[in-house]
Amino acid sequence: ADRIQAQDEQICSQNEVIKKLKEDIEKVIRNMQDMMIRSLGLNNITANGTES
């Protein structure tokens, strides 16, 4: 029973790590998307020669 308990705890902690990683990855992706959108916005400004 102890071994099963230990395996359960290991699986739980691995799941926590995975959940945290997924959240971090989603944050990074959102930041990258924001940066891309901003740089596209800057490109539009220079292409048009006008600032919005």
CNS distance restraints for C-alpha pairs under 8 A (distance, minus, plus):
assign (resid   1 and name CA) (resid   5 and name CA) 6.15 0.50 0.50
assign (resid   2 and name CA) (resid   6 and name CA) 6.11 0.50 0.50
assign (resid   3 and name CA) (resid   7 and name CA) 6.16 0.50 0.50
assign (resid   4 and name CA) (resid   8 and name CA) 6.09 0.50 0.50
assign (resid   5 and name CA) (resid   9 and name CA) 6.25 0.50 0.50
assign (resid   6 and name CA) (resid  10 and name CA) 6.18 0.50 0.50
assign (resid   7 and name CA) (resid  11 and name CA) 6.12 0.50 0.50
assign (resid   8 and name CA) (resid  12 and name CA) 6.12 0.50 0.50
assign (resid   9 and name CA) (resid  13 and name CA) 6.14 0.50 0.50
assign (resid  10 and name CA) (resid  14 and name CA) 6.11 0.50 0.50
assign (resid  11 and name CA) (resid  15 and name CA) 6.10 0.50 0.50
assign (resid  12 and name CA) (resid  16 and name CA) 6.28 0.50 0.50
assign (resid  13 and name CA) (resid  17 and name CA) 6.28 0.50 0.50
assign (resid  14 and name CA) (resid  18 and name CA) 6.17 0.50 0.50
assign (resid  15 and name CA) (resid  19 and name CA) 6.05 0.50 0.50
assign (resid  16 and name CA) (resid  20 and name CA) 6.17 0.50 0.50
assign (resid  17 and name CA) (resid  21 and name CA) 6.12 0.50 0.50
assign (resid  18 and name CA) (resid  22 and name CA) 6.12 0.50 0.50
assign (resid  19 and name CA) (resid  23 and name CA) 6.30 0.50 0.50
assign (resid  20 and name CA) (resid  24 and name CA) 6.20 0.50 0.50
assign (resid  21 and name CA) (resid  25 and name CA) 6.03 0.50 0.50
assign (resid  22 and name CA) (resid  26 and name CA) 6.12 0.50 0.50
assign (resid  23 and name CA) (resid  27 and name CA) 6.28 0.50 0.50
assign (resid  24 and name CA) (resid  28 and name CA) 6.27 0.50 0.50
assign (resid  25 and name CA) (resid  29 and name CA) 6.14 0.50 0.50
assign (resid  26 and name CA) (resid  30 and name CA) 6.15 0.50 0.50
assign (resid  27 and name CA) (resid  31 and name CA) 6.18 0.50 0.50
assign (resid  28 and name CA) (resid  32 and name CA) 6.15 0.50 0.50
assign (resid  29 and name CA) (resid  33 and name CA) 6.12 0.50 0.50
assign (resid  30 and name CA) (resid  34 and name CA) 6.16 0.50 0.50
assign (resid  31 and name CA) (resid  35 and name CA) 6.19 0.50 0.50
assign (resid  32 and name CA) (resid  36 and name CA) 6.11 0.50 0.50
assign (resid  33 and name CA) (resid  37 and name CA) 6.09 0.50 0.50
assign (resid  34 and name CA) (resid  38 and name CA) 6.10 0.50 0.50
assign (resid  35 and name CA) (resid  39 and name CA) 6.09 0.50 0.50
assign (resid  36 and name CA) (resid  40 and name CA) 6.04 0.50 0.50
assign (resid  37 and name CA) (resid  41 and name CA) 6.13 0.50 0.50
assign (resid  38 and name CA) (resid  42 and name CA) 6.27 0.50 0.50
assign (resid  39 and name CA) (resid  43 and name CA) 6.15 0.50 0.50
assign (resid  40 and name CA) (resid  44 and name CA) 6.22 0.50 0.50
assign (resid  41 and name CA) (resid  45 and name CA) 6.38 0.50 0.50
assign (resid  42 and name CA) (resid  46 and name CA) 6.40 0.50 0.50
assign (resid  43 and name CA) (resid  47 and name CA) 6.00 0.50 0.50
assign (resid  44 and name CA) (resid  48 and name CA) 6.09 0.50 0.50
assign (resid  45 and name CA) (resid  49 and name CA) 5.85 0.50 0.50
assign (resid  45 and name CA) (resid  50 and name CA) 5.50 0.50 0.50
assign (resid  45 and name CA) (resid  51 and name CA) 5.27 0.50 0.50
assign (resid  45 and name CA) (resid  52 and name CA) 7.05 0.50 0.50
assign (resid  46 and name CA) (resid  50 and name CA) 6.84 0.50 0.50
assign (resid  46 and name CA) (resid  51 and name CA) 7.81 0.50 0.50
